[in-house]
Amino acid sequence: AVSFLTIPGFANSVAVSGDFAFVAAGGSGLQVVNLSPDRTAPAIVASLTIPGNANDVVVAGNMAYLAMGTAGLAVVDVTNPLTPTLLGTISTSGNALDVTARGTTAFVANGNSLVLVDVTNPASMAILKSLPLAGTIWGVDVDADRHLAAVAGGGSGLYLVDVTDPVTPVVLGSVFTGDARE
């Protein structure tokens, strides 16, 4: 190991952008770590308390998206990583476990569904669709070029969902994989 840093809470997920790591730290919210130029002296330089439990974080551009368990989805401006600013939250009516963002849509693995959220205006986000799926929906990733979401459905396996129109996603198929989580 080059270095080590104790994070408050639980380091559930990490997204790196430039010289900063953004850590979804459970009940301790979002922790921002300066990785230092030579990576030998990382330090927590900012934090942001959020509602719920920070389960996952992804960074797209200057925005961080957080899956917050029963509190839903949060969007945070990280233009200046030293002063992360909460721009908005939205309830996903479930247990937000994982998130990815593509363009103006956030895709939330929400316990029993895949939730698609319009994040064009983070202060006024809107649910585009909540797509119920069998199993525990643990994870999601999206191929923006092909408009396909791969959704980890726990014991129900892996779903492939056409998200060409985020208001009407279509399950194309599924495959049993055992316990698909991420």
C-alpha positions as CSV (number, residue, x, y, z in Angstrom):
1,A,0.0,0.0,0.0
2,V,1.2,3.5,-0.8
3,S,-0.8,5.0,2.0
4,F,-3.8,4.5,4.3
5,L,-6.5,6.8,5.6
6,T,-9.2,6.0,8.1
7,I,-12.6,7.1,6.9
8,P,-15.5,7.9,9.3
9,G,-18.4,5.6,9.0
10,F,-18.1,2.8,6.3
11,A,-16.4,3.3,3.0
12,N,-19.2,1.8,0.9
13,S,-18.1,3.2,-2.4
14,V,-15.4,5.4,-3.9
15,A,-15.3,7.6,-7.0
16,V,-12.0,9.2,-8.1
17,S,-11.9,12.4,-10.1
18,G,-8.6,14.1,-10.6
19,D,-6.7,14.5,-7.3
20,F,-9.8,13.8,-5.2
21,A,-11.6,10.7,-4.0
22,F,-15.3,11.0,-3.1
23,V,-16.3,8.4,-0.5
24,A,-19.9,7.3,0.2
25,A,-19.4,6.7,3.9
26,G,-22.7,5.3,5.2
27,G,-24.1,7.4,8.0
28,S,-21.1,9.8,7.8
29,G,-22.3,11.0,4.4
30,L,-19.9,12.1,1.6
31,Q,-16.2,12.4,2.5
32,V,-13.9,14.2,0.2
33,V,-10.2,13.0,0.2
34,N,-7.3,14.9,-1.3
35,L,-5.1,12.2,-2.7
36,S,-2.0,14.4,-2.7
37,P,0.3,14.8,-5.7
38,D,2.4,11.7,-4.9
39,R,-0.5,9.7,-3.3
40,T,1.5,9.1,-0.1
41,A,-0.4,11.6,2.2
42,P,-4.2,11.4,1.6
43,A,-6.3,13.6,3.8
44,I,-10.0,14.2,4.3
45,V,-10.5,17.8,3.2
46,A,-14.3,18.1,3.2
47,S,-17.4,16.3,4.2
48,L,-21.1,16.7,3.6
49,T,-23.9,15.4,5.8
50,I,-26.7,13.9,3.8
51,P,-30.0,12.3,4.7
52,G,-30.0,8.6,4.8
53,N,-27.1,6.2,4.4
54,A,-24.5,6.9,1.6
55,N,-24.3,3.5,-0.1
56,D,-22.8,4.5,-3.4
57,V,-21.3,7.5,-5.2
58,V,-20.4,8.3,-8.8
59,V,-19.0,11.5,-10.3
60,A,-20.0,12.8,-13.7
61,G,-18.4,16.1,-14.6
62,N,-18.8,18.4,-11.6
63,M,-21.6,16.5,-10.1
64,A,-21.6,13.7,-7.5
65,Y,-24.6,11.4,-7.4
66,L,-25.3,9.5,-4.1
67,A,-27.5,6.5,-3.5
68,M,-28.8,7.2,0.0
69,G,-30.7,4.1,1.0
70,T,-34.3,4.9,2.1
71,A,-33.6,8.6,1.6
72,G,-33.2,8.1,-2.1
73,L,-30.9,10.0,-4.4
74,A,-28.8,13.2,-3.8
75,V,-27.0,15.4,-6.3
76,V,-23.9,17.3,-5.0
77,D,-22.0,20.0,-6.8
78,V,-18.3,19.2,-6.5
79,T,-16.9,21.9,-8.8
80,N,-14.8,22.9,-5.8
81,P,-14.2,19.6,-3.9
82,L,-13.3,21.6,-0.8
83,T,-16.9,22.9,-0.6
84,P,-19.3,20.1,-1.8
85,T,-22.8,21.6,-2.1
86,L,-26.0,19.6,-1.9
87,L,-28.1,20.7,-4.9
88,G,-31.1,18.4,-4.3
89,T,-32.6,15.1,-3.2
90,I,-35.4,12.9,-4.3
91,S,-37.2,10.0,-2.7
92,T,-37.0,6.8,-4.8
93,S,-39.6,5.1,-2.6
94,G,-37.3,2.2,-1.8
95,N,-33.7,1.4,-0.8
96,A,-31.3,3.2,-3.1
97,L,-28.2,0.9,-3.2
98,D,-26.3,1.9,-6.3
99,V,-26.4,4.7,-8.9
100,T,-25.0,5.6,-12.2
101,A,-25.6,8.8,-14.3
102,R,-25.6,9.3,-18.0
103,G,-26.5,12.6,-19.5
104,T,-29.6,14.0,-17.8
105,T,-30.7,10.7,-16.3
106,A,-29.6,8.9,-13.1
107,F,-30.2,5.2,-12.8
108,V,-30.8,4.0,-9.3
109,A,-30.7,0.3,-8.2
110,N,-33.5,0.6,-5.7
111,G,-34.0,-2.6,-3.8
112,N,-37.0,-3.9,-5.8
113,S,-36.8,-1.7,-8.9
114,L,-34.7,0.2,-11.3
115,V,-35.6,3.9,-10.9
116,L,-34.8,6.4,-13.7
117,V,-34.6,10.0,-12.5
118,D,-34.4,13.2,-14.6
119,V,-31.5,15.2,-13.0
120,T,-31.5,18.1,-15.5
121,N,-32.3,20.4,-12.6
122,P,-31.0,18.8,-9.4
123,A,-33.2,21.2,-7.2
124,S,-36.3,19.8,-8.9
125,M,-35.6,16.2,-9.9
126,A,-38.4,14.0,-11.2
127,I,-38.9,10.3,-11.3
128,L,-39.2,9.2,-15.0
129,K,-40.0,5.6,-14.3
130,S,-39.8,3.0,-11.6
131,L,-39.4,-0.4,-13.2
132,P,-40.2,-3.2,-10.8
133,L,-37.9,-6.2,-11.1
134,A,-37.7,-9.6,-9.3
135,G,-35.0,-10.1,-6.7
136,T,-33.0,-7.5,-4.8
137,I,-31.8,-4.9,-7.2
138,W,-28.2,-4.3,-6.0
139,G,-26.4,-2.6,-8.9
140,V,-26.7,-0.9,-12.3
141,D,-24.5,0.2,-15.1
142,V,-25.4,1.8,-18.4
143,D,-23.9,1.6,-21.9
144,A,-24.9,5.1,-23.1
145,D,-24.0,4.3,-26.7
146,R,-26.2,1.2,-26.9
147,H,-28.9,2.6,-24.5
148,L,-28.6,-0.6,-22.4
149,A,-28.7,-0.9,-18.6
150,A,-27.3,-4.0,-17.0
151,V,-29.1,-4.5,-13.7
152,A,-27.9,-6.8,-10.9
153,G,-30.9,-8.5,-9.4
154,G,-29.4,-10.6,-6.6
155,G,-30.7,-14.1,-6.7
156,S,-32.8,-13.4,-9.8
157,G,-29.6,-12.8,-11.8
158,L,-28.8,-10.1,-14.4
159,Y,-31.3,-8.1,-16.3
160,L,-30.7,-6.3,-19.6
161,V,-32.9,-3.2,-20.0
162,D,-33.4,-1.0,-23.1
163,V,-33.3,2.6,-21.8
164,T,-33.5,4.3,-25.2
165,D,-36.6,6.1,-23.8
166,P,-36.1,6.6,-20.1
167,V,-39.8,7.0,-19.6
168,T,-40.6,3.6,-21.0
169,P,-37.6,1.2,-20.3
170,V,-38.1,-2.3,-21.6
171,V,-36.6,-5.5,-20.1
172,L,-35.0,-7.3,-23.0
173,G,-34.1,-10.4,-21.1
174,S,-32.4,-11.9,-18.0
175,V,-30.0,-14.6,-17.2
176,F,-29.5,-16.5,-13.9
177,T,-26.1,-15.8,-12.6
178,G,-26.4,-16.8,-9.0
179,D,-26.3,-13.8,-6.7
180,A,-25.7,-10.8,-8.9
181,R,-24.8,-7.8,-6.8
182,E,-22.7,-5.3,-8.7
